[in-house]
């Protein structure tokens, strides 16, 4: 897990997994309302040998900052 701080001061938690296979080979997975990045774990395991995969926690989900 990694974190970054955005302009509003909130901390965003994300995972950057898999192999970097060059331009256009990154898949960004974003959940709908209330979903944590961990819900993508089985898909990430299936795809990480072929793609770089980035998953994030939305605000108020998973490790995301609460309002």
Secondary structure, 3 states (H helix, E strand, C coil): CEEEECCCCCEEEEEEEECCCCCCCEEEECCCCCCCHHHHHHHHHHHCCCCEEEEECCCCCCCCCCC
